[in-house]
Amino acid sequence: MPDLSTTYLGLKLKNPLVVSASPLSKRVETVQRLEEAGASAVVMYSLFEEQVTFETRQLDHFVERSANHHAEALSYFPNMPFYNFGASTYLTHLENVKKAVSIPVIGSLNGVSSGGWLDYARKIEAAGADALELNIYYLPTDPKISSQTLEENYVELVYSVRSSLKIPLAVKLSPFFTALPYMARRFTEAGANGLVLFNRFYQPDFDLENLSVVPNLELSTPQELRLPLRWIAMLYGRIQADFALTGGVHSAQDVVKAMMAGASVTMLASELLANGVGRLKTILANLEHWLVAYEYDSISQMKGSMSQLHCAEPSAFERANYMRALTTFDHQLF
Ligand SMILES: Cc1cc2nc3c(=O)[nH]c(=O)nc-3n(C[C@H](O)[C@H](O)[C@H](O)COP(=O)(O)O)c2cc1C
C-alpha cells in the first residue's frame, strides 16, 4: 500500500485531496460525508470583507439612526447571507464543522483592504480553524492606480493578517501578476506559509435580450490545470512555501501531475460539485492504483520530480517550449 500522506502548512494530512473553498462546506453533514469519502482537509467557503463591513454598517445604521448612505455600493452585492449566512454565523458554523469532523478545517477570508474587518482572522482562529486561507480577489479598474501601489497593499494585508494569527496562513492569489515569482516571494516574506494557485476569476456575460450583465459561474475543465501546474513547477524550491493547486483537478492523474510539479496538496471543487462527494473515493482509489502501477512507494517520492528546480534558466526553457509549440503546430498542418 503506497503512502499517500503529505504535509501542508505544517498539517500532517493522510492524502493530498483537500476540498476547496466552495458551497461544499456549507452544511456540516456534507463535510462529514467528504471526510468519510477520504478528504484529508476542508477549506471553508469564504467570509467576505464586504460581508463583515456590511454587518458593521448595519450596526452603525441602527446606532446612528441615519440613512444608509452606503446603499448604492451595497446594492451591487448579492444577498450575502444566501451564500454564507452572515459574518457571525460563519464563526458558529465553523465551530460546528470543527466539532463534527476530525480532519483539519481551514477557514477562508476573502478581501483586499487592511482594516477592522481583519479582526475576523483572529475570530476564525478562535473558532477552531487549523489554518487560514486568505483569498485576495481584486480587479483593479482605476487607471490611476499602479500595480506597485496595489501590490504593496496586498503585501501589507498579508503582513497584518500574519501578525494577528498563530495558526498557519495560506494566500490564495491571482495568476495575473506581471512578476508572479516576485509576488510569491513577497507574500511568503510577509508571513504566508503556503500559496494557493490560483484564484479563479469569473467573467460575467452580457444578456443581449435584457441588456444586463449576468454573473456566470461555469465549473472548471481539466484544461485549467495547466496554468497552476506550470507555475507550481516553476516556483517549487525557489519560493519557501507549501503549494496548493486549485483549478482543474478532476482525476487521479491530475493529482499525480500536481505532486510532480511540486504541490503539497490539490484542492477540488468543480469535480465534486458536478459529480458528487463520492467522486473523492474513486479519485483516491485511482491514485493508489496509479502509484502501485508505476512503482511509487509514496507521494513524497514524486514531489517536485517534474518541477524546474534544476533548470538553470526557467524563462529560457519556457520560451523555447513556447516557440516549439507554435512551430511544430505549423509543420503538422502544411
Ligand atoms: C460555486 C463555487 C463557489 C466558490 N466559492 C469560493 C469561496 O467562497 N472562496 C474561495 O476562495 N474560492 C471559492 N471558489 C473557488 C474554488 O475554491 C476553486 O478555487 C475553484 O473552483 C477552482 O477549483 P476547481 O477547478 O476544482 O473548481 C468557489 C468555486 C465554486 C465553483
The ligand as a MOL file (V3000), in Angstrom:
LIG
                    3D

  0  0  0     0  0            999 V3000
M  V30 BEGIN CTAB
M  V30 COUNTS 31 33 0 0 0
M  V30 BEGIN ATOM
M  V30 1 C -19.7250 27.5360 -6.5700 0
M  V30 2 C -18.3210 27.9050 -6.1770 0
M  V30 3 C -18.1240 28.6810 -5.0400 0
M  V30 4 C -16.8230 29.0460 -4.6650 0
M  V30 5 N -16.6370 29.7810 -3.5380 0
M  V30 6 C -15.3840 30.1240 -3.1740 0
M  V30 7 C -15.1330 30.8520 -1.9890 0
M  V30 8 O -16.0530 31.1680 -1.2300 0
M  V30 9 N -13.8600 31.2060 -1.7060 0
M  V30 10 C -12.7930 30.8510 -2.4970 0
M  V30 11 O -11.6410 31.1690 -2.1690 0
M  V30 12 N -12.9970 30.1360 -3.6120 0
M  V30 13 C -14.2450 29.7740 -3.9730 0
M  V30 14 N -14.4300 29.0470 -5.0990 0
M  V30 15 C -13.2530 28.6710 -5.9190 0
M  V30 16 C -12.8100 27.2480 -5.5900 0
M  V30 17 O -12.3180 27.1590 -4.2650 0
M  V30 18 C -11.6940 26.7660 -6.5330 0
M  V30 19 O -10.5160 27.5080 -6.2860 0
M  V30 20 C -12.0410 26.9120 -7.9980 0
M  V30 21 O -13.3690 26.4800 -8.2400 0
M  V30 22 C -11.1070 26.0740 -8.8630 0
M  V30 23 O -11.1110 24.7250 -8.4780 0
M  V30 24 P -11.9590 23.6090 -9.2860 0
M  V30 25 O -11.3930 23.5350 -10.6540 0
M  V30 26 O -11.7190 22.3310 -8.5150 0
M  V30 27 O -13.3710 24.0270 -9.2680 0
M  V30 28 C -15.7130 28.6460 -5.4700 0
M  V30 29 C -15.9410 27.8560 -6.5960 0
M  V30 30 C -17.2090 27.4730 -6.9510 0
M  V30 31 C -17.3860 26.6160 -8.1630 0
M  V30 END ATOM
M  V30 BEGIN BOND
M  V30 1 1 1 2
M  V30 2 1 2 3
M  V30 3 2 2 30
M  V30 4 2 3 4
M  V30 5 1 4 5
M  V30 6 1 4 28
M  V30 7 2 5 6
M  V30 8 1 6 7
M  V30 9 1 6 13
M  V30 10 2 7 8
M  V30 11 1 7 9
M  V30 12 1 9 10
M  V30 13 2 10 11
M  V30 14 1 10 12
M  V30 15 2 12 13
M  V30 16 1 13 14
M  V30 17 1 14 15
M  V30 18 1 14 28
M  V30 19 1 15 16
M  V30 20 1 16 17
M  V30 21 1 16 18
M  V30 22 1 18 19
M  V30 23 1 18 20
M  V30 24 1 20 21
M  V30 25 1 20 22
M  V30 26 1 22 23
M  V30 27 1 23 24
M  V30 28 2 24 25
M  V30 29 1 24 26
M  V30 30 1 24 27
M  V30 31 2 28 29
M  V30 32 1 29 30
M  V30 33 1 30 31
M  V30 END BOND
M  V30 END CTAB
M  END
